[in-house]
Amino acid sequence: MFKRTHYTEVRATVKIVYPVLIKVRAYTRIRFGKVEKVRSHYRRYWGIEK
C-alpha cells in the first residue's frame, strides 16, 4: 500500500508600514478671526511599502 502525500502551498504577503517625514513650507492661516504664521515643519506620513 502506498502513502499519498499532499503538497500545499502557503503564501504570505507582509506589508511594512513606516513613517516618512515630509517638509511643510511656512504659511499663514486664519484661526478664530486672527491671522497666524505657521513655521515650516516636518509632517509625518505613513507610507506603505509594497
PyMOL commands that set and color helices and strands:
alter all, ss='L'
color gray80, all
select strands_A, chain A and resi 16-24+27-31+34-38+41-49
alter strands_A, ss='S'
color yellow, strands_A
deselect
rebuild
show_as cartoon
